[in-house]
Amino acid sequence: MEPLDRYRPIIDDFEAFIDACERPLPSAVRVNTIKATVERVRTALADTDIAHDPVDWHDGLFVLPDDSPGANWPYFHGWIHGQEEVSAIPATVLDPQPGDRVWDACAAPGSKTTQLAALMDDTGEVVATDNNLGRISALRTNTERLGATTVAVTHEDGRNHSLKPFGGEGYDRALVDVPCSCEGTIRKNPDTLADWSLSHVEGISGVQKGILKRAVEVTKPGGTVVYSTCTFAPEENEAVLDYVLDEVACEIVEYDLPLDHAPGITEWQDERFDPRVANAKRIYPHHNDTGGFFCAKLEVRAE
Amino acid sequence: MSDGSTEFTRLPETDAEREDPEQATREEVLEFWQDRFGVPAETFEGYSFWERGAGKLWLYRGRPPSPVDIEGLGMTFLRTRQEHWKPTLEAVQRFGDRASKNVIHLDEDAARAFVAGEDRELDWDGDWGYLVVTHDLAGEAEPAGVGLYVYGELRSQVPKGRRREV
C-alpha cells in the first residue's frame, strides 16, 4: 500500500481508507437491459440459486457474494455483464439519450460501451475506440454477447480520433474513461501497486490530456463529456481537467451522484488547480465499500 | 474466420441495385428470416445490413456512409454465399423470440448439453436444417442459439468461445 501513503493529506479517515483497500471486493454484475429486464434477471438468478444482493444507488446492479459472473444461464444469454459498481458510474453521469451519437474514447473491454448502448435503448450510435487490437477483440465479444446493434468499433489512438469514416459528424456526448494507474482497483487486483511509479503516473497523464482534449473537440457545443479514471492520483485527475480548461472551450459542471464522495481537490503538492475542478467527484473505497474512482462532467462550449 | 478485411459494404436493397451477383440483398435477407423462421420483416426496420469479407453479414442500427473501413459494426448476423444460410447465435438470441417456425424447445438437460456444445439424438418432425433452439429461463421460452437438425440428431452450433458448463 506504500504508493497510497502520499494521499494521507487529502483523504479523510486515512486508516479506514487503507483498511478498505486491503479488503477484497466481491463480484458485481450489471443487468443488460438490451436483452432482459431487472425483474427477469432477478428471477433467473433466484431460479438457479445464485445469491445476489441489490445495490442501493443503482437498481440494475447486483453483487454476487458467492459466484463469479461467467458460468450461468443469465450470463450465457447476455442478460448480465460482470462490472464493478463504481465502473457503472461514468455512463450514468453521461446520461446518453436514445438516438444520440456518442463517442467512447477508450472503449475496451466494453463494459461501459454496452452500458451506453443500453441507456440509449440500443438506438443512435456509439462509436467505440481503442488502440489495442487484442482488447478490441474482447470489446467485440462483449458487444456481441450483450446484443448491442449500435456499436461501431474503431482501432486508433483516441488522441487522433478521426470523424472521417462517419462523414465528419460530431458527437452529442463523449465518454473518456482513460487508461490510468488503476490504484482504485487494488481490492480486485492486489498486484496493481507492484509496478507503481511516479514516472508512469506522469507519463500516462500526458496521454489522458490528449484524449480528453480530442473528446471536447469532437463533441458539439452544448454537448457533454465525462472524464473518469479508477485512480486517486491528482496528476491523472484534477491536473488533466485543469489542462483542458485552458486548452479548449469547456466548463466543468456540478452533477448529482447518489454515492458518498469527496470533491475534486484544488491543491496538490506545489500545484494549484482551477477552482472549477472541485465539481469533480472522488469516490474512495471506505465511502461505499466499493473500488476507488474519479469522475468529472464537462459541458462543451462554443469557441 | 477473419479474412483481414475491415471494409464493410452496405447490402443493396434489391436485385436491381446489385452489382455482385453473389452478394445477398436486403430483400433476400428479410425473406430468409420470414420464410425460414417466420420472423416478420418489420423486425428489422431501422437496421441496415452490411457485408465484410465474403458472405459474413452484420446488422447495424446507424447509417454510416458505405463502404466504411472500421473494426466492427453492430453484430454479426448471418452467413450467406453458401447453400444454406446460417444465422449467428447472436442474431438468434436477439431476434429469435419473434420466430414462429423451425423453433425447437429443449428441456433443461438437453439445453445444458446444447450450450456445452454437445450433439444429441432427438425426435423432431419438422424441417431439417438450422433451427432456433429455445429453453425456459425465468418462466418463459428464451432463444439460446442455433442448432443443426439432421439424421435424428440436433447438432449444437454454439461457437467454441461461447460454450459454457452452466
Interface residues (C-beta under 8 A of the other chain):
Chain A: I34 K35 A36 R40 V41 T43 A44 D47 G70 A71 N72 W73 P74 Y75 F76 H77 G78 R101 D122 T123 G124 E125 A128 L133 I136 L139 R140 T141 T143 E144 R145 G147 A148 T149 T150 V151 A152 V153 T154 H155 P165 F166 G167
Chain B: T6 G46 Y47 L59 Y60 R61 G62 P64 P65 V68 D69 I70 E71 G72 L73 G74 M75 T76 E90 Q93 R94 V115 L137 A138 G139 E140 E142 A144 G161 R162 R164 E165 V166
